[in-house]
Amino acid sequence: MVKDIRKSGQSIWLDFFDRKIVDSGKLKKLIIDDGISGVTSNPSIFEKAISSGSDYDEDIKTVSAQKNDNEDIFFSIAIKDIRRAADLFKPVYQQNNGEDGFVSLEVSPRLARDTNGTIKQARQLWQAINRKNIMIKIPGTAEGLPAIRKCISEGININVTLLFGLPRYQQVIEAYISGLEDRVKANHPVHEVVSVASFFLSRIDVMTDPLLEKKELKNRKGEIAIASAKNAYKIYKSVFTSERFEKLAAKGAKRQHLLWASTGSKDPSVSDVKYIEALIGPETINTMPLETLDAFRDHGNIKNRLEEEDADDAGAIIKQLEKEGIKIDAITQKLEEEAVEKFSNAYDKLMKEIEKKKIKIPA
């Protein structure tokens, strides 16, 4: 069932990473049985994996004998795991001409407002992992934009994360294309550089649904995130068929595909596969948490709805919000700020968990 989504031209990535799924062979099984063609990770995922058991204890003990800094310990362990996952996806990467089969690792969320720090760490992680089919995740903050451009110009694959609003998405596209143009000016090839723009969905509805209730727009509840995604897709198609990008495409440049993130529904009154079903369409990626993947396998319905259903209505929905005084751009900016704080907090918990493990593990 899940595997059939690929017939629409959409890729399915797993929004979860744990050493257990690699060691047990589950990840390999997901690749074969469900057509999973990539994995994303983040600080919250690693914090849960490290704190929930003893799988990482031995590595923490070994690495902490040489390194005292908790962040250094974490990245040493994460790099090892990301390499192993990337190697599992290498056949997918090769079969798809280098356009799929990626594993993502995020720079420290503490660097979300630090352009130079982000560039430095992105370079370090890219070189340390040393795999063509990995992406370094950089938040799409104002400070992240020049870092994205610089990293793309250096040939580093980038997963732009924490995107909520259309104005920021347009800036991210500009950073990507400008980075490719910088690379061309420096006489470097662009055909192997890959990037995705990760658009977060469910949190948009969590923020806007109460406002719709107050404005007596209950009929629009649960529609804003999907409408935003469809408008982003319109922008994507317009920009990546433009004359400007076609010049880069002639040199082998790849489009920066949209990735639908935060696809697990947070409203128990709606379908748990709502965001998956609504946004199936070509040249996109859908990341699924394990529970959403299981749910879609059980009762998901496959149809190309991204382009074929209510595509024209998406713009009208956003305009209606503005007319009613709901400022969607201000809302998505707030969501970005909250997400940066949330991921930073998760990262701090991760560092504390490593510190605790260092103390508890006997020498």
Buried (B, 14 or more C-beta within 10 A) or exposed (E): EBBEBBEBEBBBBBBBBBBEBBEEEBBBEBBEEBBBBBBBBBBBBBBBBBBEEEEBBEBBBBBBEEBEEBBBBBBBBBBBBBBBBBEBBEEBBEEBEBBBBBBBBBBBBBBBBBBEBBBBBBBBBBEBBEBBBBBBBBBBBBBBBBBBBBBBBBBBBBBBBBBBBBEBBEBBBBBBBBBBBBBBEEEEEBEEBBBBBBBBBBBBBBBBBEBBEEBEBEEBBBBBBBBBBBBBBBBBBEBBEEEEBEEBBEEEBBBBBBBBBBBBBEBEEEBBBBBBBBBBBEBBBBBBBBEBBEBBBEEBEBEBBBBEBBBEEBEEBBEBBEEBEBEBBEBBBBBBBBBBEBBBBBBBBBBEBBBEBBEEBEE
